[in-house]
Amino acid sequence: MFERISYTFSLMGASWRVLKKDKELLLFPILSGLCCVLVIASFAIPFLATGYWKPPAEGASQTAQVTYYALLFVFYVCNYFVMFFFNSAVIACAVVRMRGGNPTVKTGLQAAFARIHLIFAWAVVSATVGLVLRIIEDRSKRAGAIVAAILGTAWSVVTFLVVPVLVVENAGPATAFKRSAQLLKGTWGEQVIGNFSFGIVFFLLSIPGIVLIAAGFLGGTPVSVALGVGLGVLYLIALGLIQSVLHSIFQAAVYLYAQDGRPPAGFDGALLGDAMRPAER
């Protein structure tokens, strides 16, 4: 695990150097977050009004189950669409930068809007898979959670390059899925797993923010609580924005490495060569 953490820090450093050249990329996760909040707010009313904010109890009517999962599916589609749209904008800019160009916010938005139909189609596919995994998990809490986690991990690996393919090659969902699998297989072998862990690294980096919040409450005064919570939340928000952009830049770099057979500007070939590894190793 420590080896993966150290390796991830190295990848993050390379992605950070790209971000420093285009700090305006941080605008995209801000917009994505605001849009996701609007999506959640818009769905809160129908979920609360119908009472379908939690999975139907065992023995619930077919109508109740269909209504719940239908609402959940539409919510997934909207949420995925927002995330993929702004992720596509970041990736488009990162690809331009790593190929020697000088992207702007307009570059990213134009690329995303030009592919909006493809992004929506992929959001529908991802929402369908997400819903199936959710149903599996709901049907059998313990076993279902394990099966859903295994299938979800495999899906995440196979589709890791789908959005970069969609952005760069203007491919539809089916073609992008096949292309992602082909690039991974052709570069790293038959069965691969990610040799990085952005989630763990950013959890470790989030500890100072958690400490600030806890210290604020331990202070016992309104001022200490407001100060601790305010600083802690701001730190965690900033960290989340940076994580989102760095991960998208990394996706773009892995795609270019697999596509061109050489590391893009700002990345070391050895790092990207070890980005994935055989599952059996």
C-alpha positions, -999 to +999 in steps of 0.1 A: +000+000+000+028+024+009+044+017-025+011+026-042+008+058-021+044+069-030+038+061-067+005+081-066+023+111-051+047+110-081+018+109-106+001+137-087+033+158-089+034+153-127-003+162-130+002+192-107+029+206-130+004+205-159-022+222-137+002+250-127+003+260-163-035+262-166-048+271-132-081+281-147-089+244-150-100+246-114-131+265-126-145+233-142-149+213-109-164+244-093-190+245-120-195+208-118-200+209-080-225+238-083-245+219-110-245+187-090-259+206-060-287+219-083-293+184-095-296+170-060-318+199-049-341+193-079-345+156-071-349+161-033-385+173-039-398+144-059-380+119-037-394+134-005-429+140-020-432+103-031-414+089-001-390+070-024-359+085-009-348+050+004-350+015-012-385-001-010-389-025+019-391-062+013-425-071-001-431-036-015-454-033-045-440-035-080-452+001-085-432+013-056-401-005-068-404+007-103-410+043-092-380+043-069-355+028-094-369+050-122-363+081-102-329+069-092-320+061-128-329+096-139-309+111-110-279+090-120-281+101-156-283+138-147-254+135-122-232+115-145-239+139-173-227+169-153-196+151-141-187+138-175-193+171-192-169+191-170-145+161-169-144+162-207-136+199-206-106+194-183-094+165-204-097+185-236-076+213-222-050+188-207-046+171-241-040+204-258-015+215-232+004+181-232+006+183-270+022+217-269-008+240-271-021+268-249-057+259-239-082+283-223-115+277-204-132+284-238-112+255-253-126+231-228-162+243-230-162+242-267-149+207-268-175+195-242-204+212-260-193+198-294-196+163-278-226+169-256-246+142-273-218+116-268-214+127-232-252+123-226-251+088-242-222+077-220-240+091-190-270+069-198-248+038-202-230+046-169-263+052-151-276+019-163-246+001-150-248+021-117-285+012-113-278-025-119-251-025-093-274-007-069-302-033-074-277-061-068-266-044-036-302-038-025-313-073-031-287-089-008-271-064+015-239-084+025-233-106-006-247-079-029-223-053-016-193-075-022-205-085-057-213-049-066-179-037-054-161-063-075-181-056-106-178-018-100-141-020-097-138-040-129-160-015-147-140+014-135-108-001-148-121-011-182-138+023-188-109+044-174-101+058-208-136+061-222-140+099-216-105+107-231-114+085-261-148+102-264-131+137-263-101+131-286-116+106-310-153+118-310-163+082-305-198+070-294-203+050-261-199+015-277-168+025-297-152+044-268-158+014-245-141-010-269-113+015-276-106+020-239-104-018-234-081-021-265-057+006-254-055-009-219-049-044-232-025-033-259-004-013-235-005-032-203-019-067-211-050-088-208-061-081-173-050-050-155-057-031-123-048+005-114-014+009-098-024+042-082-048+053-054-058+089-056-086+083-031-062+070-004-037+098-010-064+125-008-079+110+023-045+113+039-042+149+027-077+156+041-066+148+077-055+184+084-089+197+074-106+171+097-082+181+125-091+218+121-128+210+123-123+188+154-101+215+170-128+240+164-154+220+183-129+211+211-122+248+216-157+251+230-164+286+220-186+299+191-155+317+177-134+286+178-161+265+162-168+290+134-131+294+127-122+257+129-152+245+109-148+274+083-111+268+077-115+230+077-144+231+052-126+255+029-095+233+030-115+202+022-133+219-007-101+232-022-086+198-018-116+182-036-113+206-065-076+199-069-082+162-067-108+163-094-086+182-118-055+162-112-073+129-118-087+142-151-052+154-162-039+120-152-066+103-173-056+124-203-019+115-198-026+078-196-047+080-228-019+098-247+007+074-235-014+044-246-024+061-279+010+075-289+033+049-272+054+077-256+048+099-225+032+133-231+050+165-221+054+168-183+052+130-176+078+104-171+075+073-193+084+050-164+056+064-143+030+060-170+043+026-179+035+015-143+002+032-142-015-001-147-002-036-138-012-072-145-040-083-122-023-115-113+010-099-102 
